[in-house]
Amino acid sequence: MFDSLKKKFNNVAGKLTKKVSKEAEEENNVEIVQKTPNLELDKQNESIDNTKEIANDNLDDSYDSKTKDSKDVDFEAEEEISEDKLDIVESKEEVKNESKNSNTEEHIDNSESKESKNRFNFFKRKSKDDADKVDESKDKIGKTEESKEKSKDKVDESKDKQDDEKIPKKKKSGFLSFIKEKTISQKDVEDILWELEMSLLEGDVAMDVASAVVESVKEDLVGTKIKRSNDISEVTFKALRNAVAKIITIDGENMTKLLEEKKAKGEPLIVMFVGINGTGKTTTIAKLANYYLKKGYTPVVAASDTFRAGAIEQINHHTDKLGIKIIKHQKGSDPAAVAFDAVEHAKAKDKELVLIDTAGRMQTNTNLMDEMKKIKRVSKPDLVIFVGDALTGNDAVEQATKFNNAIDIDGVILTKADADSKGGASLSIGYVINKPIMFLGMGQGYDDIIEYDPNWMLDQLFS
């Protein structure tokens, strides 16, 4: 709700803080103030650092041990390779000698020849097995080296992470930048407030309202002395809140308070609802009837919209669901007569509240506006309330202005306020016509209506 306005106000505070802080740095108007040291926290940090150093030392010892083991394996493997090579050379020499003896001495029998071949095959198999063992040892050495490299990478990663963690902690707890007696000038706020005014106009805020907000903020900010950069945002939000409070706080009648006063006199409170087609007048009347019924009052509804097809059936559907009395005539009958009969019924039956529904009409339709004046003249309402659609923005403001000029309305109810992200109508309408917003429609159910409170809206915008 009102997300667009919130964003605009946050942007103003952020931009002004950045601009003034930058100017102070350029003017060398900055001092560094160290926070009071927290001894207990420092001890905890020191303990953590010592624990990390011990862990790193143990890890390094472990890597040295693994490195030493890998070197031993490497040395043993080389020894085995040398011995295997020596055995193979000796076996080849023996085979050669035996082969020579076989050629020179013909009396060597076949059994000796077979024995020589078998012996050569034995040495050949032995050399092959030894070679496999050597390859296996090399694989182990390679895996050990790879494991060692991975472990080193983890250590480096861990140390880098530890360093990264240490640096921001020192920045957060170490120093803060303060501005010495920096005064906000008109030059500081001029461009930023111009951008704010343009963005408010884009957000369906009336021109008069946008200008009033900007002038109020400028008046509060220019000449303000700032001691530290963090105060700029606080001062800006305070100025914005003050400006909006002036805009939305409008003196006027309170419907609940007026109802209590009329009840004390033994008279019904007569309320007439006006507005264009489609803004939710009929549904709003049903919501208000339910609202005051739960407060212990007895309302009666006048179906004075005798022009629109289905209007009487629509309001009758709501009153049947709520169990409320409705006064109605035939379609096309005099709407002023319906309103008069409803007032007389309330007086006769001691009912405290009369709610008069009227036909929706455009503010430019002179004949229908004259008919509305007649209803007001005959029923003599205590309140005339304009019902507008919050989503229409400046159109709702324009409509309210025309109705106010025609019959002098006493207040405004804005429907669909829960879906209004811009907030232009809610911010503008009361200020432009100088009449208060009395209720806000917040949904489609009978209970989805609230009494308007300026402080509530300020909290929505600046929470």
N, C-alpha and C positions, 0 to 999 in steps of 0.2 A: 504494500500500500504506500503510495506517494514515493515510490523508489526513484523516480526521475529527479524529484526535488532533493532527496537525500544525496544523490550522487553529485548534483550541482553544488550543493553547499560544502560537501567534502572536498570537491575540487578547488573551491575558493580557498579554503583553509590550507590545503597542501601547497598550492601555488604561492600563496603569500608567505608561508613559512620558508619555502625554498628561496624566494626572491630576497627577502630581508636578510636571511642568514648569509646568502652569497655576498650581498652588499657589505655586511659587517666584516666578512673575511677579506674582501678587497680593501676595506678601510683599515685593516689591522685592528679592528675594534672587537677582538676576540681574546678571551683568556681561557686557559685550561685549568680546570679545577678537579683535583683528585678526590675521589670518594673516601670517606673514612674507612680505614681497613677493617675487615672482619677477621679477627685473629683466629677464631674458632674455625671459620671456613678455610683460612689459609693452612691451618694444621691438617685439616681433612685433605686438602689438595696435595700437600706435601707428602702425607702418608700414602695417597694414591700413586703419586709419582715414584716414591721409593719402591712400592710393591711392583710397579711396572718395570723399574730398572732391574730388580732382582729376577723377575720373570725373564727378562731379556738376556741377563747374564747366564741363567740356567739354560736357556735356549741355545745361546752361543756355545756353551760347554758341550751340549748335546751334539751340535753340528761338528765341533772339533773331534769329538769321539767317533762320530760316523765317518768323518774324513780320514781319520787314522786307520779305522777298520778297513776302509776301502783301499787305502794304500797298502796295508798288509796283504789283503786279498790279491792286489795287483802284483806284489812281490812274489808271493807264493805261486801265482799262476805262471810268472816268468820263469821261476825255478823249475816247475814241472815241465814247461815247454823245452827248456835246455836239456833236461834229463831225457826227455822223449826223443829229441833230435839225436843225442849221443847214442841211445840204444839203437835207433834206426840206422845210423852210420855203421855201428859195429856189426849189426845183422847183415848189412849189405856187403861188408868186407868178408865176413864168414862165408856168405853165399858165393862170392867171387872165388875165394880160395878153394872151396869145395868143388866149384865148377872146373877150375884148373886141374885139380887133382884127378877129376873124373876124365878129363881129356888125355892126360899123360899116362894114367894108369888104367889100362883096359880091363883089369881084373876086378874093378869094382862092380859088384852085382846090382841087379835091379832094385833090390830092397833098400840098398844104401841111397840110390838115386831118389826113390820115393820119400825116404826119410828126409833128404835134403829139401825136397819140394814142400813137404809138410811143414818143415821148420820155417822155410821162407814165408809160407802162408800165415803161420802163427805170428811171426814178427810183423807182417803186413796188417793183420787184423788188430794187433796190439797198437801199432802206430795210428791206425784209424780211430780206435777207441780213445787213445790219448788225445788225438786232435779234437774229437767231439768234446772231451772234458775241457780242453782249452777254450773251445768256442763257448761252452756253457759258462766258464769262469768269466770270459769277456762280457757275456750277456749280463751276468750278475754285477760286474763292475759298471757297465753302462747304466743299469737300473739304479745302482747306488748313486752314480753321478747325477742322474736325472732327478732322483729323490732329493738329493742335496740341493740342486738348483731350485726345485719347487719350494723347498723349505726356506731357502734364502729369499726367494721372492715373497713368501708370506711374511718373513721378518721385515723386509723392506716396506711391504704394504702396511704392516702393523705399525711400524715406526712413523710412516707418512701420515697415517690416520691419527696417531697419537699427537704428532706435531700440529696437524690441522685442528684437532680438538683444543689444543692448548692456546693457539693464537686467538680465536674468537673469544674464549673465556677471558683472556687478559684484556681484550678490547672492551668487553661488556662491563667488566668489573673495575676497569682501570681508570679511564678518564672520561669526562663529559665536557662538551663545548658550551660555554656561556657567553652571552652577548652583554657588553657593558653599556647600559643606558642608551640602547638603540631606540630612536624615536621613529615611529611609522609616519612617513610623509605622504602627501597626496600623490606624489609621483609613484610611490610604492604600490598604491591601491588602484590607481586610475585605470590601467589596462585590464587588470583582473576584474574589477567591478563592471567595466564595460562588457567584458565577456560574459559575466554573470547576467547582466541585463538582457543580452541577446539570447542567452540560453533559456531564461525565464519566458521570454516572448515565444520562443520556439516550443516551450512546454505548455502553451495555452494559458499562460498567466496574462491577465489584462495589462495593458501598457501603463496605466496609472499605478497599478500595484507594483509592477517591476521597477518603475522609477522611484516609487516610495521606499521600497526595500533597499535599493542601491544607495539612495541619499541617506537613509538612516544608518546603514552600515558605514558609509564614508564618514559621517559625523562622529560615530563612536570610535572609529579606528585612528583617524588622522590625529596626530599629536600624542598618541598613547606611547608611553615609554616601556620598553621591554627589557627585562634583565637577563633573560635566557631564551634560547631559540624555541624551547618547548612551550613557552608561554604564548607564542604567536598564534598557534592553533587554538588554544583555549580562549584567547581574547577574540579571535575571529568568530568562533562559534557563539560566543556570548553576544557579540554584536549582531550576528544573523538571527539568533533566537529573539533578541530584543526587537529587531525590525519586524519579524513575522508576528510576534505577539501584538504589536501595535496594529497590524493589518487585520488580524482575525478576531481581536477582542472588540466586539460591537455591543454597545448597550441596547437593550430592548426587552420585550416581554418574554417571560418564561411561562410556557404553557401549563406546566404542572403547578407552579405557584399561583397562576391566575385561576386555575380550576379550583384550587383549595379556597381561594378568596370568594369565588362565586358560590361555591357550595355553602360557605358560612353565611352567605346572604340568602340562601334558599333559591338561587337562580341557576339555570343551566348555562354552561359555557358554550357559546355558539362559534363554531370554526368552519370557515369556508375555504375550499381548496381549489386553486386555479393553476393553469399551465397548458402547454400544447399537448397534442395527441402523442401517446406512446411513451411518456416519461414515467408512468407508473402511479398515477394519482389514485386510481381505484384500489390497487394493491396496498398502497401506503395508508389509505383510510382504514382498510381491514387490519393492517398491522397496528395502527394507533388504537383502534377499537379493542383489539386483543391486549395491548400494552396497558391501557387504563382499566380494562375489565379485571385484569390480574391485580391491579392496585386497589380494587374495591369500588370502583365507580361503575355507573350504569349508562352506557352510551346508546344513542339511537342514530341511525343513518338515514339521510335524505338522498334518494336517488334522483337528483336534479339534472342528470345527463339524460335528457329525453330526446336528444338529437341523434346520437350514434346508435347504429344497429347493434343490438346485443348488449348494450351498456347496462340496462336495467337487470337483465338476466345475470350478467357478470357480478354486479354488486350483490344481487340477491343470493348468489351461490356462496359468497364469502360470509354473509350474515347468517345463512342457514348453518354453515359449518361452525361458526363461533357462538351461535345461539343468541343473536342480537336482533332487536326489533328494527325493521326497515319500513320507511314511509315511501310509497311509490305511486305513480299515476300511470296512465297509458302513454305509450310512445308518441311523441309529438306534442304532448301537453305542455303547459306553461311551467318552465323549471322554477320560476320564482314562487309559484303557488305550492309546489312540492316542498320547497324549503320552508315556506311559511307554516304549512301543516306539520312539519317535523318539529319546529320550534314550539308550536302550540301543544303537540303531544308530549313533549318533554316537560313542559310546565305543568300540564295536567297530571302526569304520572310521576312527578318528582324525580325525573332523570337528570343527571348532572352534566351530561355532555351530548351536544348535537354536532354531528360530522356531515357536512354538506358536500356531496360530489357534484361537480359541474362538467359540462362538455369540454373536451380539449379544443383549443382554438389557436390559430396562429395570431401572433401579436399584431400582424398587419391587417387582419380582418376586422374592419370597423364595425360591421353589423353585430358580429358575435361579441365583440368587446362591449358594445352598448348593452347587449342582453345580460352580460355578466354584471354590469353596473346596476341593472334593475334587480338582479338577485340580491346583490349586496344591499340595495336600498330597502327592499322588502323584508329580508331576514335579519338585518341589522347585526351582523356578526361581530363578536368581540375580537376575533383574529381572522385575518385573511392571509393564507399561507400559499406561497408559490412552490410548486413541486417541479424540480428540474433534474435532468439527467447529468450526473457528474462527468460522464464520459464525453459529453459534447463540448466541454471546455468553455471557450469564449462564446459559443452560441448560447449556452445556458445563461451566461452573464448578460448578453444582449436581450434575451427573452425576459429575464427578470426585470431589466431596466424598463422595457416597454410596458409590462404589466404593472410595475410600480407607478409609472407615470399615469397610467389609465385609472387605476382604482386604489392606489396607495396600499401596497401589501405591508404586512407586519413582520414577516419572517420567511425563511426558506427551509425546505426539506430537500436534500440531495439524495437521489436514489443511485444504486449501483456504486456507491463509494468504495466498497471493498475491492472492486475491479479497476479502480482508478489509479493507474501507475504514475500519471503525470501530476495530478493534484492541482491543476490550474484553476478549475472551477471552485474547489474547496477553499483555495487561497484568495480568490479574487471576488467572488460574488457578494459576500457581505460588505466588503470595503467599498465596492463600486456603488451599490444602492443604499449603503449605510443602514442595512437591516441585518439582524443576526441570523445565523444558521441555527435552526432549532432541533432538527433530528437528522440522522444519517441512516439511509437504508444500507444494510450490510449483507444482504442475501435474499433468497426467495421465500423463506419460511416466515410464518407469522411472528416469530420471536426475533427475527433478524432486523431489528431496528434499535438504535441507541440515541439517547439524548446527547446533543452536541456539547462538548466541553473544550474550550480553547487550550487548556493545559494538556488534555489528552492528545490533541493534534500536535502540540509542540513536542510532546514525548515521542510521537510517531516519527516526526521529522528529525529530531536531534538525539534519539536514544542511541 
